[in-house]
Amino acid sequence: MELTQTSNTLTITGNIKTVSDFQNIKNALDHMISTQNSVTLHIVDSISITSSIIGYFNKLVLKDGVDMQINIGTEQLLELFDDLNLTATFKAKKV
């Protein structure tokens, strides 16, 4: 997995699957939301996402009030968000 960050946008390429992936994403988002209250995530080609990341995204949106939009590159991951009823919460859409 690889991260690219610009102001309020975080681009994630590769599969999201390990604890270190979670830590890297969490650290990048923590840094971003220290100065921004709105973030955009581009998940380019991952077909899955860990439950710890989903839980962290939920915390950011529902508890901390972060305005988050997730642009998803794969149909499988979008279907996962649909199955979990999280598409609206994360403003997830296929790009």
C-alpha positions in Angstrom: 0.0 0.0 0.0 1.2 3.5 -0.8 -0.1 6.9 0.4 0.1 10.3 -1.4 -1.1 13.3 0.5 -1.9 16.9 -0.6 -3.6 19.4 1.6 -7.0 17.7 2.3 -6.7 14.8 -0.1 -5.3 11.3 0.7 -4.7 8.9 -2.2 -4.3 5.3 -1.3 -2.9 2.8 -3.9 -2.6 -0.9 -3.4 -4.5 -3.3 -1.2 -5.4 -2.2 2.3 -4.8 -5.3 4.5 -2.3 -5.0 7.3 -2.1 -3.4 10.7 0.7 -1.1 9.4 -1.6 0.0 6.6 -4.1 1.1 9.3 -1.4 2.9 11.2 -0.2 4.7 8.1 -3.7 5.8 7.1 -4.6 6.8 10.7 -1.4 8.9 11.1 -1.9 10.6 7.7 -5.5 11.4 8.5 -4.7 12.6 12.0 -2.2 15.0 10.6 -4.7 16.2 8.0 -7.6 16.8 10.3 -5.4 18.8 12.7 -5.7 21.6 10.2 -8.7 20.6 8.0 -12.3 19.5 8.9 -13.0 18.2 5.4 -11.0 15.3 3.8 -11.2 13.5 0.5 -9.9 9.9 0.2 -9.1 8.3 -3.1 -8.9 4.5 -2.7 -7.6 3.7 -6.2 -7.4 0.0 -6.5 -8.0 -1.8 -3.2 -10.7 -4.5 -3.3 -11.0 -4.7 0.5 -10.5 -2.6 3.7 -9.9 -3.7 7.3 -12.5 -3.4 10.0 -10.1 -1.2 12.0 -10.0 1.4 9.2 -13.8 1.3 8.9 -14.2 1.8 12.6 -11.7 4.7 12.5 -13.5 6.3 9.6 -16.8 6.0 11.5 -15.2 7.7 14.5 -14.0 10.6 12.4 -17.4 11.2 10.7 -19.8 10.4 13.5 -18.0 11.4 16.6 -15.4 14.0 15.5 -17.7 15.6 12.8 -15.1 15.3 10.0 -16.6 15.9 6.5 -15.3 12.9 4.6 -15.8 11.9 1.0 -14.4 8.6 -0.3 -13.8 8.1 -4.0 -13.5 4.4 -4.8 -11.8 2.9 -7.8 -13.1 -0.7 -7.6 -16.6 -2.1 -7.8 -15.9 -4.7 -5.1 -15.0 -2.1 -2.4 -18.0 0.0 -3.3 -20.2 -3.1 -2.9 -18.6 -3.7 0.5 -19.5 -0.1 1.6 -23.1 -0.7 0.2 -23.4 -4.0 2.1 -22.4 -2.3 5.3 -24.7 0.6 4.7 -21.8 3.1 4.8 -22.1 4.6 1.4 -24.0 7.6 2.6 -22.0 8.0 5.8 -18.7 8.3 3.9 -20.2 9.9 0.8 -18.7 7.0 -1.1 -18.8 6.9 -4.9 -17.2 5.0 -7.7 -14.8 7.0 -9.9 
